[in-house]
Amino acid sequence: MITRPLDVSTRLKPPPKNFDYLFWVNGVLIALFFTFFGSRFVLSPGMGIAKIDQILPSLTHSAAGAVATQLRLDVAEGGKLYVDTGLISLSELKGWLFKQSEKTPGATLLVRYNVANSAELLTEIANAALDAKINVQLAAVDRGANANDTGASHE
């Protein structure tokens, strides 16, 4: 009596012994929807791949600003320069650019530049590439996380 002072459990109606009509209505509707949406008259989500040129939209000037690059230079935080052979210094970069210019005349250099570096370094890289007769294409890379940051890298 102490744990049940109002004795509410004795005043409740007992649960019904048979199913409600709403249960049967829900069951019939679920079966009807499964039957209807599984039929061959309902379109399936997705795209057909029979004639792609007629299905996919195309943008006429989508590749107008695209530039094919033959060389790649990654500039990491702290001014570290990475080419396909590994880490190099700025003076070694100038020699590497002249070698690449001889191999592939009129080449384009993709510079993936970390925005945490100074603009002077970017100017030096661009001048070295232009001296070697190599075109420059820039791509900025997010700062990402460093030792003082608590955020995650978004490169």
C-alpha positions in Angstrom: 0.0 0.0 0.0 2.9 2.4 0.6 4.2 2.1 -3.0 0.7 2.4 -4.5 -1.1 5.0 -2.5 -4.0 5.6 -4.9 -4.4 2.0 -6.0 -4.9 3.0 -9.7 -4.1 -0.4 -11.1 -7.3 -1.8 -9.8 -9.4 0.8 -11.5 -8.0 0.3 -15.0 -10.0 -1.5 -17.7 -8.6 -4.8 -18.9 -7.1 -4.8 -22.4 -9.4 -6.0 -25.2 -9.1 -9.6 -26.1 -9.6 -9.1 -29.9 -7.9 -6.9 -32.5 -9.2 -3.5 -33.4 -10.6 -3.0 -36.9 -7.9 -0.3 -37.5 -5.2 -3.0 -37.2 -6.7 -4.9 -40.2 -7.1 -1.7 -42.2 -3.4 -0.8 -41.6 -2.4 -4.4 -42.6 -4.4 -4.2 -45.8 -3.1 -0.8 -46.8 0.5 -1.9 -46.2 0.0 -5.0 -48.4 -1.7 -2.8 -51.0 1.2 -0.3 -51.1 3.8 -3.1 -51.3 1.9 -4.7 -54.2 1.3 -1.4 -56.0 4.9 0.0 -55.7 6.4 -3.3 -56.6 4.5 -3.5 -59.9 5.9 -2.9 -63.4 3.6 0.2 -63.9 5.5 2.3 -61.3 8.7 4.0 -62.5 11.8 3.0 -60.6 14.1 5.7 -59.3 17.3 6.2 -61.2 18.5 6.9 -64.7 18.6 4.7 -67.7 21.9 4.3 -69.4 20.8 3.3 -72.9 21.5 6.6 -74.7 23.6 8.8 -72.3 23.8 11.7 -74.7 20.1 12.1 -74.7 19.6 11.6 -70.9 22.4 13.7 -69.3 22.3 17.4 -69.6 25.4 19.1 -71.0 26.9 22.5 -70.5 28.4 23.9 -73.7 31.1 26.1 -72.1 31.9 23.8 -69.1 35.5 23.2 -70.1 36.3 26.7 -71.4 38.5 27.7 -68.4 40.1 24.2 -67.9 43.8 24.0 -68.3 45.7 20.8 -68.7 48.8 20.7 -66.5 51.9 18.6 -67.1 53.8 19.5 -63.9 52.8 19.7 -60.3 54.3 21.5 -57.3 52.8 21.2 -53.8 53.7 24.0 -51.4 53.0 22.8 -47.8 52.8 24.9 -44.7 56.2 26.3 -43.8 57.3 26.8 -47.4 58.1 23.1 -48.0 58.2 22.4 -51.8 57.2 19.0 -53.1 57.5 17.8 -56.7 57.1 14.3 -58.1 60.6 13.3 -56.9 60.1 14.5 -53.4 61.1 17.5 -51.2 63.3 20.2 -52.8 64.5 23.7 -51.9 63.7 26.9 -53.8 67.2 26.9 -55.5 66.7 23.3 -56.6 63.2 24.2 -57.9 64.7 26.6 -60.4 67.0 23.9 -61.8 64.1 21.4 -61.8 61.9 23.8 -63.7 64.6 24.4 -66.4 65.0 20.6 -66.8 61.2 20.1 -67.1 61.1 23.0 -69.6 63.6 21.2 -71.8 61.6 17.9 -71.6 58.2 19.4 -72.3 58.3 22.9 -73.9 55.2 25.0 -73.2 54.3 23.0 -70.1 52.0 24.2 -67.4 52.8 24.0 -63.7 50.0 23.4 -61.3 51.0 25.0 -58.0 48.9 23.7 -55.0 49.7 26.5 -52.6 48.9 26.4 -48.9 47.4 29.8 -48.0 49.3 29.8 -44.6 52.5 30.6 -46.6 53.6 34.1 -47.5 52.7 35.8 -50.9 56.5 36.4 -51.4 57.1 32.7 -51.8 54.4 32.4 -54.3 55.8 35.3 -56.3 59.3 33.7 -56.2 57.8 30.4 -57.5 55.9 32.1 -60.2 58.9 34.1 -61.3 61.1 31.0 -61.4 58.5 29.2 -63.6 58.1 32.1 -65.9 61.9 32.4 -66.3 62.0 28.7 -67.3 59.2 29.5 -69.9 56.6 27.4 -68.0 53.0 28.6 -67.5 51.6 28.7 -64.0 48.2 27.6 -62.8 47.4 28.3 -59.1 45.2 26.2 -56.8 44.8 27.4 -53.2 44.8 24.7 -50.5 43.0 25.2 -47.1 45.1 25.9 -44.1 43.9 22.7 -42.4 44.8 21.9 -38.8 48.1 22.8 -37.2 49.5 22.4 -33.7 47.7 25.5 -32.4 44.4 24.6 -34.1 41.7 22.3 -32.8 39.8 22.0 -36.0 40.1 19.1 -38.5 42.0 19.4 -41.8 39.8 20.3 -44.8 42.2 19.7 -47.6 
